[in-house]
Amino acid sequence: RQPLSGLAGPAPEPKLRKEDALFFRPVAVAAGMFESEGRTVTIAGIRVIPPDRTCEARDGGAWPCGVQARTAFRYWLRGRAIACESGPGGEPPDTEKPLTCSLAGYDIGKWLIENGWAMPEPGGPYEQDGENARRAGKGIFSGGPSSS
């Protein structure tokens, strides 16, 4: 059927490169690590926040920031396919090494760092984004949920 109006343009083309490998139905096991089809993938350029990590709460004490980070990552993924860089010659990626991956064309490592759900690797591409998240009090830098 024809579009109802000319206001809506065609759907954007996916930003997949031919050499990308797809991981279907990913499930976050930690902020920066996911499982898909029996393989575990770690995102490159970040320090993964394990689910058992606690952070200092603004009201004193500690809060389960690792669980919160994993949950935020799970909600963002929503089981959508992830594209990760393939090995040389289009071979399947080596999941033993951290991979650069994207979701709907957006860099996953950058998303995690920008939202404060992971720490950047020193000297990595996300250092400035990590500092911005820290200053803005996002994610694990937020001080946790308020008790009031």
PENORHU-V248608 format. One record per backbone hydrogen bond with DSSP energy under -1.0 kcal/mol. CO is the residue of the C=O (numbers start at 1). NH is the residue of the N-H. E is the energy in kcal/mol with one decimal. If there is no record, write none. Layout:
BEGIN
CO:NH:E ; CO:NH:E
END
This chain:
BEGIN
17:20:-1.9 ; 21:84:-3.0 ; 23:82:-2.6 ; 27:35:-2.5 ; 30:32:-1.1 ; 30:33:-2.0 ; 31:49:-1.8 ; 32:43:-2.6 ; 33:29:-2.1 ; 33:30:-1.6 ; 34:41:-3.2 ; 35:27:-2.2 ; 36:39:-2.0 ; 39:36:-2.5 ; 41:34:-2.4 ; 42:99:-2.9 ; 45:121:-2.0 ; 47:119:-1.6 ; 49:31:-1.6 ; 50:53:-1.8 ; 53:66:-2.2 ; 55:63:-2.3 ; 57:60:-1.6 ; 61:57:-1.8 ; 63:55:-2.4 ; 63:65:-2.3 ; 64:68:-1.9 ; 65:69:-2.6 ; 66:70:-2.3 ; 67:71:-2.4 ; 68:72:-2.3 ; 69:73:-2.2 ; 70:74:-2.6 ; 71:75:-2.6 ; 72:76:-2.0 ; 73:77:-2.5 ; 74:78:-2.6 ; 77:80:-2.6 ; 82:23:-2.9 ; 83:102:-3.0 ; 84:21:-3.3 ; 87:90:-1.5 ; 88:91:-1.1 ; 91:87:-2.5 ; 93:95:-1.0 ; 94:97:-1.6 ; 99:44:-2.6 ; 100:85:-2.1 ; 101:108:-2.1 ; 102:83:-2.5 ; 103:106:-1.9 ; 106:103:-2.4 ; 107:111:-2.1 ; 108:112:-2.6 ; 109:113:-2.3 ; 110:114:-3.1 ; 111:115:-1.8 ; 112:117:-2.7 ; 113:116:-1.6 ; 116:140:-2.9 ; 119:47:-3.6 ; 121:124:-2.3 ; 124:127:-1.0 ; 126:130:-2.4 ; 127:131:-2.1 ; 128:132:-2.3 ; 129:133:-2.1 ; 130:134:-2.2 ; 131:135:-2.5 ; 132:136:-2.1 ; 133:138:-2.4 ; 138:141:-2.3 ; 139:142:-1.9 ; 143:58:-2.4
END
